[in-house]
Each structure stands twice: as structure tokens, then as C-alpha cells.
Amino acid sequence: MGREKKNKPRGQRSSGAERTWVEDTPEAEPAPDIWINTAPRTAKAAMDGTPPTCLVRWGQLEWYASAEDVALTARDLSTAAAYADLIGAWFRFGLDAEHLNAMLQMMLRDVMGGRPPVMGGMMGSEATLGVMPGGISAQKAGVVLLKRGPMAGSVSPEGAREMARSWLEVSVASRQDELTALAVADLLGVDGHGQVDAVLGYMAGMRELGAKEREDFRREEAERLRLHVGLPPAPGSAGG
């Protein structure tokens, strides 16, 4: 299913009233990992023009989001991380939360442009997550708040940047699957045995592995793939 990514936000609360941009975020029980991966892709979906999608899980929630929405959320995570760093710095300079709120709301309106806020005034996307910079005044530190449905949590600014990189990688991989499906379909054709789907499954298997594991995977699965798509064994292989 493509590249697997997990992020571990802190805190879990039920949804409540609309939040301000800067507030004290108390420590809470650890929230479940947020997991994202490319969704299973088929040749038929690519040839029918179905947009590439990604699969996201957080606790008991599981949903699909377009590669475009995932990329947009990655950008908002990076932006929120930068503002969270500012919040931490401004706390250390002694700026109070009321003034921080006014400044950030003005700045974030510029960042959002014509996009409407989601989930009670947050950045992000209804299709993925609500994202918002916040702060912990007692620790004089900024955090990035995350929300979807009953789930809520927070990550450090660096954690949000790492999450952004992961989400962008998955978005790109999802689009690559679409192009690969079309290219392999043009090259091999599509039959009842799902040649193209076998190639996509092979790629997905390799994405989830490290370099050493990938070598073992290729050694075990490459000839099986060649036979599945109707190609002769590779020269020098056990079957060649």
C-alpha cells in the first residue's frame, strides 16, 4: 500500500467550543498514532481517471483523502510549525496570549487567503485534519494542535515538520502510482490476471522496506512478478 508513516500527537479530547489561535494546552494522555499510506491503486482506477487517494488512520477513525488534500495539509503543517516556533519565542519574550492571538489571527488570515477555516477556525482540510498553532505558557513553548472528529492532540513544531515531510512523500507516491499504472498498462496491456495491479503491489511492497529488507524482497518476489506479467525469467536467475 505504499509508504507507511506514523506521527504521535499528544493529548486526546472530545470536540468542544471554537478555539482561539493561542491558548494553554494542558498535557493529557497520549493519543493514538496517526498513520498515513498510499491507498491501494488499480489499473482500472487510473485508466478511468479516478484521482489518486491516500488512506489515513487515527485511533478508531479511518478515512480516504485525495493526494491534493494531503499535500495541502502538509503545507499547513509546515506553516503551523513556524507559527508555533514564534509563539514559543514570544512567550519567552513576555508577550501575553491576548496580544499573541491578535497578531496570529491577522497573519493566519493572510496565509489562508480565500480558503475558509475548518473545524472551528483551524487550518488544514475537512478531508484530512484540522491544524492550528498553539502554545503552553507554563513551558513557554509552542505546539501544533491537530483535530478530526472526536480526536484531538498536539505535536511539537519539529514533530509537525516531520509529519509534513511524511504527508508530502505519501501524496507524491500516490501520484506516482497513478502514472506508473498508466505507463505499465500501455507497456504490458491489462488482462484478467491483473498485470498492472501486480506491478503496483510490487512497488508498494518495496516502499515500506528499508534498503536491506528491500534486497531480500526483490530476491524473493522479482521472479514471481515476471511470471505473473508473462515475462521470461531474468538471465542468471534460478529459473533462467
Buried (B, 14 or more C-beta within 10 A) or exposed (E): BBBBBEBEBBBBBEBEEEBBBBBEBEEEEEBBEBBBBBBBBBBBBBBEEEEBBBBBBBBEEEBEBBBBBBBBBBBBBBBBBBBBBBBBEBBEEEBEBEEBBEBBEEBBEEBBEEEEBBBEBBBBBEBBBBBBBBBBBEEBBBBBBBBBBEBBBBBBBEBBBBBBBBBBBBBBBBBBBBEBBBEBBEEBEBEEEBBBBBBBBBBBBBBBEEEEEBEEBBEEBBBEBBEBBEEEEEEEEEEE
